[in-house]
Amino acid sequence: MRMTQFLSGAIMMACWVIGLFFLRFWKKTEDRLFSIFAVAFWMLAVERIVLLIMNKENEVYSFVYIIRSIAFLLILWAIVDKNRSKNHL
């Protein structure tokens, strides 16, 4: 196993676990911010799976960037949505 595949798998697992933590926070608070964060981190985990399936060391394919960009846009949208909502703490 090459080191890049190992690190990519570790990043995927970390993103998946972070998504689970945000899901747990969402269940406790029912705050939409946490649910969107969970989805965004799971998208980042899926992006890592796609990279592993393609077995490419470089990320030259644009659809990988599209998945990553959508995840980051979701995070930005969640932050803006939270700050614009009336009942943020």
All heavy atoms as an XYZ file, in Angstrom:
751
protein
N       0.851     -1.183      0.000
C       0.000      0.000      0.000
C       0.891      1.239      0.000
O       1.854      1.339      0.734
C      -0.901      0.001      1.234
C      -1.764      1.234      1.305
S      -2.726      1.396      2.804
C      -3.775      0.009      2.721
N       0.539      2.155     -0.845
C       1.319      3.372     -0.909
C       0.866      4.336      0.173
O      -0.258      4.283      0.665
C       1.179      3.997     -2.279
C       1.847      3.139     -3.359
C       1.826      3.813     -4.658
N       0.415      3.945     -5.049
C       0.024      4.161     -6.276
N       0.902      4.276     -7.228
N      -1.234      4.279     -6.575
N       1.776      5.207      0.514
C       1.503      6.151      1.598
C       0.361      7.103      1.264
O      -0.438      7.443      2.138
C       2.783      6.940      1.906
C       2.673      7.781      3.121
S       2.381      6.710      4.528
C       3.128      7.633      5.794
N       0.242      7.514      0.000
C      -0.841      8.443     -0.352
C      -2.208      7.779     -0.198
O      -3.163      8.421      0.222
C      -0.681      8.951     -1.791
O      -0.590      7.846     -2.677
C       0.533      9.833     -1.927
N      -2.301      6.493     -0.535
C      -3.564      5.785     -0.353
C      -3.902      5.643      1.122
O      -5.057      5.782      1.527
C      -3.499      4.415     -1.019
C      -3.460      4.489     -2.522
C      -3.263      3.121     -3.134
O      -2.639      2.254     -2.536
N      -3.782      2.936     -4.336
N      -2.887      5.368      1.916
C      -3.108      5.260      3.353
C      -3.594      6.586      3.929
O      -4.566      6.637      4.689
C      -1.817      4.827      4.057
C      -1.922      4.828      5.548
C      -2.611      3.818      6.200
C      -1.351      5.844      6.286
C      -2.718      3.827      7.583
C      -1.456      5.862      7.661
C      -2.139      4.848      8.315
N      -2.943      7.679      3.565
C      -3.339      8.997      4.073
C      -4.717      9.398      3.562
O      -5.509      9.998      4.292
C      -2.298     10.044      3.696
C      -0.965      9.923      4.430
C       0.029     10.942      3.892
C      -1.149     10.088      5.917
N      -5.007      9.050      2.328
C      -6.321      9.362      1.785
C      -7.407      8.591      2.537
O      -8.478      9.137      2.837
C      -6.364      9.039      0.290
O      -7.555      9.486     -0.277
N      -7.129      7.352      2.878
C      -8.072      6.580      3.672
C      -8.252      7.147      5.064
O      -9.365      7.181      5.602
N      -7.159      7.621      5.664
C      -7.249      8.232      6.990
C      -8.068      9.521      6.951
O      -8.881      9.783      7.845
C      -5.854      8.505      7.534
N      -7.878     10.318      5.908
C      -8.652     11.561      5.758
C     -10.124     11.234      5.553
O     -11.006     11.887      6.125
C      -8.090     12.397      4.596
C      -6.711     12.938      4.956
C      -9.034     13.543      4.242
C      -5.971     13.557      3.793
N     -10.403     10.195      4.749
C     -11.789      9.792      4.527
C     -12.447      9.375      5.835
O     -13.570      9.780      6.148
C     -11.858      8.638      3.536
C     -13.268      8.182      3.278
S     -13.403      6.498      2.713
C     -12.690      5.578      4.021
N     -11.760      8.574      6.625
C     -12.314      8.126      7.892
C     -12.537      9.312      8.839
O     -13.558      9.390      9.528
C     -11.379      7.110      8.547
C     -11.955      6.534      9.819
S     -10.834      5.401     10.634
C      -9.559      6.519     11.187
N     -11.587     10.242      8.869
C     -11.730     11.419      9.728
C     -12.938     12.253      9.313
O     -13.712     12.700     10.165
C     -10.458     12.258      9.682
N     -13.113     12.445      8.018
C     -14.279     13.208      7.536
C     -15.576     12.498      7.896
O     -16.562     13.139      8.277
C     -14.189     13.429      6.031
S     -12.930     14.596      5.540
N     -15.586     11.189      7.785
C     -16.788     10.432      8.121
C     -17.116     10.569      9.610
O     -18.270     10.788      9.986
C     -16.592      8.968      7.738
C     -17.861      8.184      7.789
C     -18.239      7.301      8.743
C     -18.942      8.246      6.870
N     -19.478      6.801      8.468
C     -19.934      7.365      7.320
C     -19.162      8.972      5.694
C     -21.135      7.190      6.643
C     -20.362      8.792      5.039
C     -21.320      7.910      5.506
N     -16.112     10.471     10.457
C     -16.326     10.583     11.911
C     -16.765     12.003     12.277
O     -17.665     12.187     13.105
C     -15.044     10.164     12.668
C     -15.147     10.500     14.144
C     -14.792      8.677     12.476
N     -16.156     13.000     11.674
C     -16.565     14.389     11.938
C     -18.025     14.586     11.547
O     -18.791     15.226     12.266
C     -15.641     15.361     11.186
C     -14.240     15.332     11.786
C     -16.201     16.776     11.214
C     -13.193     16.047     10.949
N     -18.419     13.996     10.410
C     -19.829     14.071     10.004
C     -20.743     13.427     11.020
O     -21.833     13.936     11.313
N     -20.316     12.306     11.610
C     -21.124     11.652     12.634
C     -21.250     12.519     13.889
O     -22.307     12.569     14.518
C     -20.531     10.289     12.981
C     -20.702      9.205     11.929
C     -19.978      7.936     12.359
C     -22.165      8.912     11.685
N     -20.155     13.206     14.252
C     -20.231     14.110     15.407
C     -21.223     15.240     15.147
O     -22.031     15.571     16.016
C     -18.857     14.703     15.731
C     -18.048     13.846     16.643
C     -16.957     13.157     16.154
C     -18.380     13.710     17.978
C     -16.205     12.354     16.975
C     -17.634     12.910     18.816
C     -16.538     12.229     18.314
N     -21.183     15.804     13.945
C     -22.129     16.873     13.625
C     -23.561     16.342     13.584
O     -24.487     17.056     13.974
C     -21.764     17.562     12.317
C     -20.662     18.557     12.463
C     -19.488     18.426     11.753
C     -20.792     19.646     13.314
C     -18.461     19.344     11.891
C     -19.780     20.573     13.460
C     -18.614     20.414     12.743
N     -23.737     15.106     13.160
C     -25.074     14.511     13.177
C     -25.587     14.375     14.613
O     -26.754     14.642     14.903
C     -25.050     13.146     12.489
C     -26.404     12.430     12.412
C     -27.359     13.203     11.506
C     -26.213     11.014     11.922
N     -24.696     13.979     15.502
C     -25.087     13.872     16.911
C     -25.449     15.240     17.484
O     -26.430     15.373     18.221
C     -23.953     13.247     17.726
C     -24.396     12.906     19.138
C     -23.322     12.250     19.912
N     -22.376     13.283     20.323
C     -21.260     13.054     20.982
N     -20.918     11.831     21.281
N     -20.464     14.032     21.336
N     -24.669     16.275     17.146
C     -24.991     17.635     17.616
C     -26.333     18.092     17.049
O     -27.108     18.756     17.730
C     -23.906     18.623     17.210
C     -22.578     18.356     17.844
C     -21.405     18.635     17.156
C     -22.472     17.832     19.119
C     -20.167     18.391     17.727
C     -21.240     17.579     19.696
C     -20.090     17.862     18.994
N     -26.609     17.736     15.799
C     -27.884     18.107     15.189
C     -29.037     17.426     15.914
O     -30.084     18.038     16.144
C     -27.878     17.742     13.716
C     -29.207     17.964     13.073
C     -29.800     19.161     12.785
C     -30.128     16.951     12.667
N     -31.023     18.952     12.223
C     -31.255     17.603     12.135
C     -30.099     15.566     12.695
C     -32.338     16.904     11.645
C     -31.175     14.877     12.199
C     -32.285     15.555     11.682
N     -28.861     16.154     16.290
C     -29.935     15.455     16.995
C     -30.200     16.082     18.359
O     -31.328     16.094     18.826
C     -29.594     13.975     17.148
C     -29.802     13.197     15.892
C     -29.572     11.723     16.110
C     -29.914     10.955     14.856
N     -29.739      9.512     15.038
N     -29.158     16.598     19.014
C     -29.342     17.227     20.321
C     -29.999     18.587     20.209
O     -30.869     18.937     20.990
C     -27.994     17.388     21.032
C     -27.476     16.161     21.691
C     -26.212     16.486     22.451
C     -25.696     15.270     23.204
N     -24.452     15.576     23.906
N     -29.557     19.393     19.224
C     -29.997     20.787     19.156
C     -31.033     21.050     18.076
O     -31.684     22.089     18.106
C     -28.795     21.701     18.898
O     -28.233     21.398     17.628
C     -27.742     21.530     19.983
N     -31.123     20.156     17.092
C     -31.968     20.346     15.907
C     -31.626     21.645     15.176
O     -32.494     22.271     14.570
C     -33.444     20.290     16.266
C     -33.866     18.931     16.776
C     -35.350     18.836     17.004
O     -36.073     19.805     16.717
O     -35.794     17.782     17.475
N     -30.376     22.035     15.254
C     -29.884     23.211     14.542
C     -29.454     22.792     13.139
O     -28.668     21.849     12.969
C     -28.705     23.811     15.296
C     -28.300     25.164     14.758
O     -28.827     25.584     13.699
O     -27.450     25.808     15.400
N     -29.953     23.495     12.151
C     -29.683     23.147     10.760
C     -28.199     23.253     10.414
O     -27.703     22.555      9.537
C     -30.510     24.062      9.869
C     -30.447     23.706      8.430
C     -31.450     24.392      7.602
N     -31.517     25.837      7.863
C     -32.390     26.635      7.314
N     -33.257     26.152      6.473
N     -32.424     27.916      7.575
N     -27.473     24.116     11.090
C     -26.036     24.279     10.850
C     -25.309     22.939     10.959
O     -24.497     22.594     10.101
C     -25.450     25.283     11.854
C     -23.941     25.432     11.831
C     -23.537     26.428     10.758
C     -23.404     25.847     13.174
N     -25.624     22.191     11.988
C     -24.925     20.930     12.216
C     -25.293     19.878     11.164
O     -24.431     19.092     10.750
C     -25.223     20.405     13.617
C     -24.699     21.305     14.703
C     -25.529     21.743     15.711
C     -23.387     21.725     14.713
C     -25.075     22.573     16.712
C     -22.907     22.558     15.699
C     -23.751     22.989     16.705
N     -26.524     19.863     10.733
C     -26.896     18.881      9.705
C     -26.205     19.187      8.378
O     -25.759     18.283      7.676
C     -28.408     18.830      9.535
O     -28.900     20.049      9.038
N     -26.102     20.466      8.062
C     -25.417     20.836      6.814
C     -23.928     20.524      6.909
O     -23.318     20.041      5.952
C     -25.675     22.320      6.489
C     -27.161     22.545      6.219
C     -24.854     22.747      5.287
C     -27.555     23.991      6.107
N     -23.342     20.790      8.076
C     -21.933     20.441      8.267
C     -21.720     18.927      8.114
O     -20.727     18.494      7.530
C     -21.447     20.901      9.637
C     -20.916     22.297      9.665
C     -21.377     23.276      8.816
C     -19.935     22.648     10.574
C     -20.898     24.556      8.852
C     -19.431     23.932     10.625
C     -19.919     24.890      9.765
N     -22.637     18.130      8.658
C     -22.510     16.670      8.541
C     -22.526     16.247      7.076
O     -21.678     15.453      6.643
C     -23.635     15.983      9.313
N     -23.439     16.798      6.319
C     -23.521     16.454      4.892
C     -22.248     16.885      4.165
O     -21.712     16.149      3.327
C     -24.771     17.098      4.262
C     -24.759     16.958      2.754
C     -26.033     16.489      4.844
N     -21.747     18.071      4.504
C     -20.535     18.563      3.840
C     -19.336     17.654      4.125
O     -18.567     17.318      3.208
C     -20.241     19.991      4.295
N     -19.189     17.228      5.355
C     -18.045     16.363      5.668
C     -18.216     14.981      5.052
O     -17.232     14.354      4.650
C     -17.829     16.289      7.177
C     -17.002     17.434      7.681
C     -17.606     18.547      8.223
C     -15.623     17.419      7.576
C     -16.860     19.628      8.670
C     -14.861     18.490      8.023
C     -15.480     19.591      8.566
N     -19.428     14.499      4.947
C     -19.622     13.215      4.275
C     -19.333     13.339      2.789
O     -18.832     12.400      2.171
C     -21.030     12.703      4.515
C     -21.234     12.239      5.925
C     -20.267     11.791      6.797
C     -22.449     12.183      6.640
N     -20.831     11.464      7.995
C     -22.169     11.694      7.941
C     -23.760     12.504      6.333
C     -23.146     11.513      8.897
C     -24.736     12.314      7.281
C     -24.429     11.817      8.555
N     -19.612     14.492      2.215
C     -19.246     14.703      0.807
C     -17.732     14.687      0.642
O     -17.210     14.159     -0.352
C     -19.833     16.019      0.298
C     -21.316     15.962      0.073
S     -21.935     17.467     -0.657
C     -21.272     17.313     -2.308
N     -17.019     15.266      1.616
C     -15.559     15.227      1.547
C     -15.050     13.785      1.677
O     -14.057     13.415      1.049
C     -14.957     16.118      2.635
C     -15.164     17.616      2.421
C     -14.676     18.395      3.639
C     -14.444     18.092      1.168
N     -15.738     12.968      2.477
C     -15.360     11.552      2.582
C     -15.603     10.832      1.257
O     -14.769     10.036      0.811
C     -16.140     10.888      3.709
N     -16.726     11.140      0.623
C     -17.028     10.526     -0.685
C     -15.993     10.945     -1.721
O     -15.561     10.140     -2.554
C     -18.457     10.905     -1.133
C     -18.694     10.556     -2.584
C     -19.478     10.225     -0.242
N     -15.569     12.184     -1.656
C     -14.540     12.672     -2.579
C     -13.257     11.860     -2.433
O     -12.609     11.512     -3.422
C     -14.296     14.163     -2.304
C     -13.235     14.796     -3.160
C     -12.030     15.190     -2.354
O     -12.094     15.228     -1.114
O     -11.008     15.450     -2.978
N     -12.920     11.507     -1.203
C     -11.722     10.680     -0.973
C     -11.925      9.264     -1.520
O     -10.991      8.651     -2.037
C     -11.388     10.626      0.523
C     -10.784     11.895      1.024
C      -9.425     12.056      0.426
N      -9.077     13.476      0.326
C      -7.938     13.912     -0.150
N      -7.016     13.071     -0.564
N      -7.697     15.193     -0.230
N     -13.136      8.733     -1.395
C     -13.412      7.404     -1.957
C     -13.265      7.437     -3.468
O     -12.691      6.528     -4.072
C     -14.828      6.940     -1.537
C     -14.874      6.680     -0.034
C     -15.238      5.692     -2.306
C     -16.259      6.416      0.504
N     -13.762      8.491     -4.085
C     -13.640      8.624     -5.538
C     -12.170      8.663     -5.939
O     -11.758      8.009     -6.911
C     -14.387      9.889     -6.030
C     -14.050     10.201     -7.476
C     -15.876      9.716     -5.857
N     -11.372      9.391     -5.165
C      -9.937      9.441     -5.477
C      -9.288      8.065     -5.340
O      -8.431      7.688     -6.135
C      -9.235     10.442     -4.554
C      -9.360     11.901     -4.942
C      -8.726     12.790     -3.881
C      -8.709     12.157     -6.289
N      -9.697      7.300     -4.323
C      -9.120      5.970     -4.136
C      -9.545      5.021     -5.250
O      -8.756      4.198     -5.710
C      -9.540      5.400     -2.780
C      -8.827      5.974     -1.570
C      -9.414      5.412     -0.293
C      -7.342      5.665     -1.635
N     -10.805      5.128     -5.674
C     -11.287      4.262     -6.749
C     -10.561      4.566     -8.052
O     -10.200      3.661     -8.805
C     -12.811      4.412     -6.904
C     -13.519      3.806     -5.690
C     -13.303      3.779     -8.198
C     -15.013      4.062     -5.655
N     -10.332      5.853     -8.298
C      -9.635      6.226     -9.535
C      -8.177      5.829     -9.489
O      -7.526      5.704    -10.518
C      -9.761      7.734     -9.760
C     -11.157      8.146    -10.110
S     -11.397      9.922    -10.315
C      -9.819     10.609    -10.333
N      -7.643      5.637     -8.272
C      -6.258      5.246     -8.075
C      -5.277      6.198     -8.755
O      -4.332      5.797     -9.410
C      -6.023      3.814     -8.538
C      -4.784      3.231     -7.938
O      -4.244      3.757     -6.972
N      -4.313      2.142     -8.520
N      -5.571      7.460     -8.623
C      -4.697      8.485     -9.188
C      -4.062      9.273     -8.054
O      -4.709      9.619     -7.078
C      -5.493      9.460    -10.068
C      -6.197      8.800    -11.212
C      -5.215      8.385    -12.267
C      -5.971      7.767    -13.429
N      -5.125      7.171    -14.398
N      -2.799      9.538     -8.207
C      -2.110     10.306     -7.171
C      -2.386     11.795     -7.299
O      -2.418     12.513     -6.318
C      -0.616     10.042     -7.228
C      -0.288      8.650     -6.769
C       1.196      8.439     -6.670
O       1.948      9.421     -6.757
O       1.593      7.288     -6.504
N      -2.558     12.265     -8.497
C      -2.854     13.680     -8.664
C      -4.342     13.867     -8.877
O      -5.042     12.971     -9.323
C      -2.062     14.280     -9.812
C      -2.286     13.509    -11.087
O      -3.093     12.611    -11.137
N      -1.548     13.864    -12.116
N      -4.806     15.017     -8.533
C      -6.242     15.294     -8.566
C      -6.567     16.167     -9.768
O      -7.060     17.263     -9.642
C      -6.645     15.974     -7.272
C      -6.310     15.164     -6.052
C      -6.448     15.941     -4.775
O      -6.790     17.138     -4.818
O      -6.203     15.366     -3.725
N      -6.318     15.657    -10.949
C      -6.495     16.477    -12.139
C      -7.912     16.434    -12.671
O      -8.257     17.208    -13.545
C      -5.517     16.058    -13.249
C      -4.101     16.302    -12.814
C      -5.725     14.613    -13.629
N      -8.737     15.534    -12.184
C     -10.088     15.412    -12.708
C     -10.997     16.446    -12.061
O     -11.035     16.592    -10.854
C     -10.627     14.007    -12.480
C      -9.827     12.988    -13.236
C      -8.869     12.223    -12.592
C     -10.004     12.830    -14.590
C      -8.115     11.309    -13.293
C      -9.256     11.915    -15.304
C      -8.312     11.159    -14.655
O      -7.556     10.272    -15.348
N     -11.753     17.134    -12.904
C     -12.526     18.267    -12.417
C     -13.692     17.855    -11.526
O     -14.081     18.606    -10.645
C     -13.034     19.090    -13.585
O     -13.885     18.311    -14.385
N     -14.254     16.653    -11.735
C     -15.406     16.291    -10.907
C     -15.011     16.080     -9.453
O     -15.836     16.225     -8.558
C     -16.153     15.080    -11.464
C     -15.372     13.818    -11.515
C     -15.408     12.941    -10.456
C     -14.636     13.508    -12.624
C     -14.693     11.774    -10.497
C     -13.915     12.348    -12.678
C     -13.932     11.472    -11.615
N     -13.749     15.760     -9.194
C     -13.286     15.676     -7.806
C     -13.314     17.066     -7.177
O     -13.748     17.233     -6.036
C     -11.879     15.056     -7.737
C     -11.348     15.086     -6.319
C     -11.902     13.653     -8.277
N     -12.897     18.057     -7.949
C     -12.943     19.431     -7.448
C     -14.379     19.908     -7.281
O     -14.664     20.691     -6.385
C     -12.192     20.382     -8.378
C     -10.710     20.261     -8.251
C      -9.934     19.767     -9.291
C     -10.072     20.652     -7.085
C      -8.575     19.655     -9.171
C      -8.713     20.541     -6.949
C      -7.965     20.038     -8.005
O      -6.625     19.926     -7.865
N     -15.268     19.425     -8.128
C     -16.682     19.832     -8.010
C     -17.266     19.305     -6.704
O     -17.956     20.036     -5.991
C     -17.471     19.335     -9.238
C     -17.047     20.129    -10.473
C     -18.974     19.464     -9.005
C     -17.607     19.597    -11.767
N     -16.972     18.050     -6.379
C     -17.467     17.492     -5.107
C     -16.916     18.297     -3.937
O     -17.638     18.671     -3.018
C     -17.071     16.009     -4.985
C     -17.756     15.174     -6.055
C     -17.405     15.478     -3.592
C     -17.263     13.751     -6.130
N     -15.618     18.577     -3.980
C     -14.980     19.332     -2.894
C     -15.535     20.746     -2.816
O     -15.802     21.268     -1.724
C     -13.466     19.377     -3.135
C     -12.692     19.887     -1.956
C     -11.216     19.887     -2.225
N     -10.735     18.528     -2.512
C      -9.559     18.265     -3.068
N      -8.738     19.242     -3.386
N      -9.188     17.029     -3.282
N     -15.731     21.377     -3.964
C     -16.263     22.741     -3.985
C     -17.678     22.796     -3.423
O     -18.018     23.721     -2.675
C     -16.257     23.294     -5.411
O     -14.959     23.371     -5.889
N     -18.503     21.812     -3.776
C     -19.872     21.784     -3.242
C     -19.846     21.626     -1.721
O     -20.609     22.281     -1.004
C     -20.686     20.659     -3.915
C     -20.944     21.016     -5.376
C     -21.999     20.426     -3.184
C     -21.553     19.899     -6.188
N     -18.949     20.785     -1.237
C     -18.850     20.609      0.225
C     -18.453     21.915      0.912
O     -19.047     22.293      1.927
C     -17.838     19.510      0.544
N     -17.469     22.618      0.365
C     -17.047     23.876      0.982
C     -18.127     24.953      0.844
O     -18.313     25.771      1.746
C     -15.731     24.359      0.393
C     -14.558     23.530      0.854
C     -13.673     23.011     -0.065
C     -14.346     23.271      2.179
C     -12.590     22.244      0.341
C     -13.268     22.500      2.609
C     -12.400     21.990      1.689
N     -18.845     24.941     -0.279
C     -19.947     25.899     -0.430
C     -21.074     25.604      0.557
O     -21.713     26.533      1.068
C     -20.467     25.881     -1.866
C     -19.555     26.539     -2.894
C     -20.107     26.329     -4.297
C     -19.381     28.011     -2.601
N     -21.314     24.331      0.831
C     -22.306     23.977      1.852
C     -21.903     24.518      3.220
O     -22.737     25.037      3.971
C     -22.473     22.460      1.929
C     -23.419     21.812      0.936
C     -23.363     20.292      1.072
C     -24.826     22.293      1.160
N     -20.623     24.403      3.555
C     -20.144     24.918      4.845
C     -20.327     26.426      4.896
O     -20.820     26.971      5.897
C     -18.674     24.508      5.068
C     -18.583     22.992      5.291
C     -18.076     25.263      6.243
C     -17.171     22.459      5.317
N     -19.961     27.110      3.823
C     -20.138     28.573      3.797
C     -21.606     28.951      3.895
O     -21.973     29.884      4.624
C     -19.525     29.153      2.519
C     -18.014     29.196      2.462
C     -17.556     29.654      1.084
C     -17.474     30.116      3.534
N     -22.465     28.230      3.174
C     -23.892     28.510      3.204
C     -24.456     28.301      4.614
O     -25.277     29.084      5.093
C     -24.630     27.647      2.193
C     -26.108     27.835      2.232
C     -26.795     28.970      1.948
C     -27.064     26.865      2.612
N     -28.142     28.751      2.116
C     -28.335     27.470      2.522
C     -26.979     25.535      3.008
C     -29.499     26.784      2.831
C     -28.139     24.860      3.301
C     -29.377     25.492      3.201
N     -24.004     27.240      5.277
C     -24.487     26.974      6.636
C     -24.090     28.097      7.589
O     -24.890     28.512      8.431
C     -23.932     25.640      7.132
N     -22.886     28.605      7.445
C     -22.428     29.693      8.323
C     -23.233     30.958      8.057
O     -23.692     31.637      8.983
C     -20.914     29.930      8.134
C     -20.129     28.727      8.661
C     -20.482     31.211      8.826
C     -18.664     28.755      8.302
N     -23.425     31.274      6.792
C     -24.209     32.471      6.450
C     -25.646     32.305      6.914
O     -26.236     33.234      7.482
C     -24.132     32.730      4.926
C     -25.134     33.785      4.503
C     -22.723     33.133      4.536
N     -26.209     31.134      6.700
C     -27.579     30.870      7.126
C     -27.723     31.003      8.633
O     -28.700     31.579      9.126
C     -27.996     29.480      6.674
C     -29.423     29.159      7.034
O     -30.314     29.919      6.591
O     -29.643     28.171      7.749
N     -26.754     30.511      9.364
C     -26.800     30.604     10.831
C     -26.726     32.058     11.285
O     -27.438     32.468     12.211
C     -25.648     29.799     11.436
C     -25.571     29.839     12.927
C     -26.739     29.107     13.537
C     -26.606     29.104     15.045
N     -27.696     28.419     15.684
N     -25.884     32.846     10.656
C     -25.730     34.241     11.067
C     -26.915     35.102     10.650
O     -27.156     36.141     11.255
C     -24.439     34.823     10.498
C     -23.239     34.274     11.220
O     -23.277     34.040     12.414
N     -22.166     34.049     10.481
N     -27.643     34.694      9.636
C     -28.799     35.475      9.191
C     -30.101     35.046      9.859
O     -31.083     35.768      9.771
C     -28.954     35.365      7.677
C     -27.890     36.119      6.933
C     -28.198     36.126      5.462
N     -27.264     36.966      4.770
C     -27.531     38.188      4.365
N     -28.720     38.689      4.559
N     -26.625     38.904      3.751
N     -30.074     33.890     10.505
C     -31.313     33.435     11.136
C     -31.615     34.282     12.372
O     -30.723     34.861     12.986
C     -31.217     31.958     11.512
O     -30.292     31.787     12.543
N     -32.867     34.322     12.754
C     -33.285     35.171     13.867
C     -32.917     34.605     15.220
O     -32.688     35.340     16.158
C     -34.800     35.359     13.808
C     -35.242     36.164     12.645
C     -36.735     36.316     12.652
C     -37.164     37.135     11.437
N     -38.613     37.215     11.357
N     -32.878     33.293     15.326
C     -32.668     32.689     16.637
C     -31.295     32.050     16.791
O     -31.177     30.997     17.372
C     -33.748     31.660     16.918
C     -33.821     30.621     15.837
O     -33.111     30.725     14.844
N     -34.670     29.636     16.017
N     -30.255     32.684     16.288
C     -28.924     32.147     16.533
C     -28.457     32.608     17.897
O     -28.833     33.654     18.390
C     -27.950     32.537     15.428
C     -27.595     33.986     15.387
N     -28.399     34.909     14.780
C     -26.544     34.655     15.885
C     -27.839     36.106     14.887
N     -26.721     35.966     15.560
N     -27.637     31.772     18.515
C     -27.176     32.058     19.881
C     -25.853     32.766     19.871
O     -25.010     32.643     19.167
C     -27.080     30.767     20.684
C     -28.400     30.028     20.814
C     -28.164     28.712     21.538
C     -29.401     30.860     21.596
